[in-house]
Amino acid sequence: MNPPTQTPTEPLAARIQQVQEATRGVTARYPRSYILDCIKSDRFPEEMWKALGEFGLLGLSVPEACGGSGGGVVEIVALGEALGLAGIPTLFLVVTGLGRVPIIRHGTAEQIAQFVTPTCDGSMKLCFAITEPDAGTNSFNMSTLATRSEDGWILNGQKVFISGARDADYMLVVARTQKASEVKYRTEGISLFVVDMKTPGITLRLLNVQVETAERQYQVFFDDVRLPEAALIGEAGKGAKLMFEGLNAERLLAAAAALGIGEYALAKAVDYAKQRKPFGKPIGSYQAVQHRLALAKAELEAARLMTYHAAERFDAGEDAGTQANMAKLLASRAALDAVEAAIQTHGGYAFDRDYDIITLWPMARLIAIAPVNNEMLLNYIGEHVLGLPKSY
């Protein structure tokens, strides 16, 4: 099947529709039951991932000159939402989407060919590492350090909550090339490196994180990991700006996953509410049930409008950081409300894993925390939109 051929000049609805129709060609072959089986057997959904590549979907947002399918942020957001709508959201799409941005924008032709182009057909996987055990949300306080060597760099430190580290071929690592104590401004001295996961000195520790996704979470240790000069993306010490270019896209991909999960849960709740008749009539006719589901739908639609509005602004070359933050905030809240409504509608059956309702809650709840917690998004809106004093 040929990949979608959207361009940012097409109407928004058409861009979204083409991607979602193409995605259904994959999700019909690899439905929710497939992902649940991958989770149960602790294996990466390799067949589905390669199918997304064959359909040209993994190449969305990557220019054709770089081996991608073209399109913009709208297209890859539409893909993320479509996977969620089918009940198969994937964190790897989020980390791949954000990891490619700085490489495309600031990498050399050789780096793009090596680290971006192969991700478009699924033959190579790229993950992302920024969070550290002690720094947490304050990424500028990271301590992972890359120091100069005769032929490149030596990387030491650790990262945590790294999605899919075991299954990735390469990892985009955010590290300091100057310690925080050595720079005047906290944004200085940060660099981006693409690390081959087969490099000696890398150790993975599986985290016991209970989220129903095929990608597991890891703590990653770097002990004198030797990197070639070509591993550095852009200019040493100037990586903070590059990092945020990717993080804004990440917020929208997280929002897209939330929207899909929310709609998937809501559809299951509506179907159940039409069939369940403990007192002789469908419980969906009771306002206590109906109103909660209706409100969840309205919240999801509002969040969806903000998400695609932000994506359009990105594709138009505008600064959409505020809109991306609002989109992730609203979508995560809407998704969680929708899943909670589905749980309440199903009652006790919601906790029976065979009904596949309680299994949705951890992922929806996670998006209120990661890739950045909602409290930090509110801080941003308060400070940068409302002009209130900095609170932290």
HUDA-V939633 format. One record per residue. N is the residue number from 1. RES is the residue in one small letter. SS is DSSP state (hx for helix, st for strand, lp for the rest). OMEGA is omega in whole degrees, 0 to 359 (999 if undefined). NEAR is the number of other ideal C-beta (glycine too) atoms within 8 Angstrom. Layout:
n->{N:N}
res->{RES:RES}
ss->{SS:SS}
omega->{OMEGA:OMEGA}
near->{NEAR:NEAR}
//
This chain:
n->{1:2:3:4:5:6:7:8:9:10:11:12:13:14:15:16:17:18:19:20:21:22:23:24:25:26:27:28:29:30:31:32:33:34:35:36:37:38:39:40:41:42:43:44:45:46:47:48:49:50:51:52:53:54:55:56:57:58:59:60:61:62:63:64:65:66:67:68:69:70:71:72:73:74:75:76:77:78:79:80:81:82:83:84:85:86:87:88:89:90:91:92:93:94:95:96:97:98:99:100:101:102:103:104:105:106:107:108:109:110:111:112:113:114:115:116:117:118:119:120:121:122:123:124:125:126:127:128:129:130:131:132:133:134:135:136:137:138:139:140:141:142:143:144:145:146:147:148:149:150:151:152:153:154:155:156:157:158:159:160:161:162:163:164:165:166:167:168:169:170:171:172:173:174:175:176:177:178:179:180:181:182:183:184:185:186:187:188:189:190:191:192:193:194:195:196:197:198:199:200:201:202:203:204:205:206:207:208:209:210:211:212:213:214:215:216:217:218:219:220:221:222:223:224:225:226:227:228:229:230:231:232:233:234:235:236:237:238:239:240:241:242:243:244:245:246:247:248:249:250:251:252:253:254:255:256:257:258:259:260:261:262:263:264:265:266:267:268:269:270:271:272:273:274:275:276:277:278:279:280:281:282:283:284:285:286:287:288:289:290:291:292:293:294:295:296:297:298:299:300:301:302:303:304:305:306:307:308:309:310:311:312:313:314:315:316:317:318:319:320:321:322:323:324:325:326:327:328:329:330:331:332:333:334:335:336:337:338:339:340:341:342:343:344:345:346:347:348:349:350:351:352:353:354:355:356:357:358:359:360:361:362:363:364:365:366:367:368:369:370:371:372:373:374:375:376:377:378:379:380:381:382:383:384:385:386:387:388:389:390:391:392}
res->{m:n:p:p:t:q:t:p:t:e:p:l:a:a:r:i:q:q:v:q:e:a:t:r:g:v:t:a:r:y:p:r:s:y:i:l:d:c:i:k:s:d:r:f:p:e:e:m:w:k:a:l:g:e:f:g:l:l:g:l:s:v:p:e:a:c:g:g:s:g:g:g:v:v:e:i:v:a:l:g:e:a:l:g:l:a:g:i:p:t:l:f:l:v:v:t:g:l:g:r:v:p:i:i:r:h:g:t:a:e:q:i:a:q:f:v:t:p:t:c:d:g:s:m:k:l:c:f:a:i:t:e:p:d:a:g:t:n:s:f:n:m:s:t:l:a:t:r:s:e:d:g:w:i:l:n:g:q:k:v:f:i:s:g:a:r:d:a:d:y:m:l:v:v:a:r:t:q:k:a:s:e:v:k:y:r:t:e:g:i:s:l:f:v:v:d:m:k:t:p:g:i:t:l:r:l:l:n:v:q:v:e:t:a:e:r:q:y:q:v:f:f:d:d:v:r:l:p:e:a:a:l:i:g:e:a:g:k:g:a:k:l:m:f:e:g:l:n:a:e:r:l:l:a:a:a:a:a:l:g:i:g:e:y:a:l:a:k:a:v:d:y:a:k:q:r:k:p:f:g:k:p:i:g:s:y:q:a:v:q:h:r:l:a:l:a:k:a:e:l:e:a:a:r:l:m:t:y:h:a:a:e:r:f:d:a:g:e:d:a:g:t:q:a:n:m:a:k:l:l:a:s:r:a:a:l:d:a:v:e:a:a:i:q:t:h:g:g:y:a:f:d:r:d:y:d:i:i:t:l:w:p:m:a:r:l:i:a:i:a:p:v:n:n:e:m:l:l:n:y:i:g:e:h:v:l:g:l:p:k:s:y}
ss->{lp:lp:lp:lp:lp:lp:lp:lp:lp:lp:lp:hx:hx:hx:hx:hx:hx:hx:hx:hx:hx:hx:hx:hx:hx:hx:hx:lp:lp:lp:lp:hx:hx:hx:hx:hx:hx:hx:hx:hx:hx:lp:lp:lp:lp:hx:hx:hx:hx:hx:hx:hx:hx:hx:lp:lp:lp:lp:lp:st:lp:lp:lp:hx:hx:hx:lp:lp:lp:st:lp:lp:hx:hx:hx:hx:hx:hx:hx:hx:hx:hx:hx:hx:hx:lp:lp:lp:lp:lp:hx:hx:hx:hx:hx:hx:hx:hx:hx:hx:hx:hx:hx:hx:hx:hx:lp:lp:hx:hx:hx:hx:hx:hx:hx:lp:hx:hx:hx:hx:lp:lp:lp:lp:lp:st:st:st:st:lp:lp:lp:lp:lp:lp:lp:lp:lp:hx:hx:hx:lp:lp:lp:st:st:st:st:st:lp:lp:st:st:st:st:st:st:st:st:st:st:st:st:lp:lp:lp:lp:lp:lp:st:st:st:st:st:st:st:lp:lp:lp:hx:hx:hx:lp:lp:lp:lp:lp:lp:lp:st:st:st:st:st:st:st:lp:lp:lp:lp:lp:st:st:st:st:st:lp:lp:lp:lp:lp:lp:lp:lp:lp:lp:st:st:st:st:st:st:st:st:st:st:st:st:hx:hx:hx:st:st:lp:lp:lp:lp:st:hx:hx:hx:hx:hx:hx:hx:hx:hx:hx:hx:hx:hx:hx:hx:hx:hx:hx:hx:hx:hx:hx:hx:hx:hx:hx:hx:hx:hx:hx:hx:hx:hx:hx:hx:hx:hx:lp:lp:lp:lp:lp:lp:lp:hx:hx:hx:lp:hx:hx:hx:hx:hx:hx:hx:hx:hx:hx:hx:hx:hx:hx:hx:hx:hx:hx:hx:hx:hx:hx:hx:hx:hx:hx:hx:hx:hx:lp:lp:lp:lp:lp:hx:hx:hx:hx:hx:hx:hx:hx:hx:hx:hx:hx:hx:hx:hx:hx:hx:hx:hx:hx:hx:hx:hx:hx:hx:hx:hx:hx:hx:hx:hx:lp:hx:hx:hx:lp:lp:hx:hx:hx:hx:hx:hx:hx:hx:hx:lp:lp:lp:lp:lp:lp:lp:hx:hx:hx:hx:hx:hx:hx:hx:hx:hx:hx:hx:lp:lp:lp:lp:lp:lp:lp}
omega->{179:180:175:183:182:170:182:180:179:176:184:183:180:179:180:184:182:180:185:175:178:181:179:175:177:184:175:179:183:184:181:181:179:180:179:178:177:179:182:182:177:177:179:180:188:183:179:181:179:177:176:177:180:179:180:186:178:180:179:182:176:181:179:179:179:179:182:181:182:186:183:179:178:185:182:173:178:176:180:179:182:177:177:179:179:179:181:177:181:178:182:176:179:184:176:181:181:183:183:187:182:179:179:186:188:180:175:178:179:179:178:180:183:190:182:186:181:177:185:176:176:182:178:182:181:175:190:182:176:187:179:183:185:183:181:181:180:186:180:181:181:180:176:191:173:181:181:172:182:185:179:186:172:186:176:179:179:177:183:184:181:184:173:183:181:187:183:173:179:179:172:186:173:184:174:169:167:180:181:181:184:183:181:179:187:180:181:174:179:183:179:180:170:187:173:185:177:181:178:178:179:178:179:174:181:176:181:183:184:175:185:174:180:178:178:181:185:163:186:180:176:181:181:179:183:182:176:179:182:178:182:177:181:184:179:178:183:187:183:179:179:181:183:175:178:184:177:176:179:179:181:176:175:177:180:178:179:179:181:179:180:180:179:179:181:179:178:180:180:180:180:182:177:186:185:185:182:179:175:177:184:179:177:178:179:183:180:177:187:184:180:178:179:179:178:179:180:180:178:180:179:179:179:178:180:182:182:173:179:180:177:180:176:182:177:179:181:175:184:181:179:181:178:178:179:181:180:178:184:183:180:178:181:180:181:177:180:179:177:178:179:178:182:180:181:180:182:180:179:183:172:186:179:177:175:176:181:178:180:188:183:180:179:180:180:185:173:181:184:6:171:185:185:178:177:176:177:175:181:181:180:184:190:180:182:179:179:180:177:188:184:999}
near->{7:4:11:12:8:14:7:10:3:8:5:9:6:9:15:11:8:11:17:13:8:14:16:10:10:13:12:7:8:12:11:9:6:12:14:11:8:12:10:6:6:6:7:10:13:7:8:13:14:11:12:13:14:9:12:14:15:13:13:16:11:15:7:7:4:11:11:13:14:11:14:11:11:16:15:15:15:14:16:16:15:14:15:18:10:13:12:14:12:13:11:14:14:15:14:13:14:14:13:15:11:17:15:12:8:8:13:6:6:7:13:13:9:8:14:18:11:10:14:15:10:13:6:9:13:17:17:13:12:9:10:15:7:6:12:7:7:6:11:10:10:14:11:15:11:13:8:4:8:3:5:11:14:12:17:11:12:10:14:11:10:15:14:14:13:8:9:11:7:13:14:17:13:13:14:13:12:8:9:11:4:6:10:3:5:7:7:10:11:16:16:15:14:14:15:7:10:3:10:5:10:12:7:10:8:8:10:4:7:4:8:8:10:9:11:10:10:12:12:15:10:15:8:8:13:12:14:7:8:8:11:11:15:11:5:7:10:10:15:10:8:14:14:9:11:15:11:12:16:14:14:17:15:15:17:16:19:17:17:16:18:19:12:13:16:15:8:11:15:10:8:11:14:8:7:9:8:4:4:3:6:9:11:11:6:7:5:6:12:11:8:11:15:8:10:14:10:8:13:16:8:10:16:11:8:13:17:12:10:14:14:10:11:15:10:7:4:6:5:11:8:11:11:15:12:12:16:17:12:14:20:15:12:16:16:13:12:19:15:9:15:16:12:10:14:12:6:6:8:13:8:8:7:4:9:10:16:10:9:15:11:10:13:17:9:9:16:10:7:8:8:9:9:11:6:9:13:9:11:11:13:10:12:7:8:6:5:6:4:5:7:3}
//
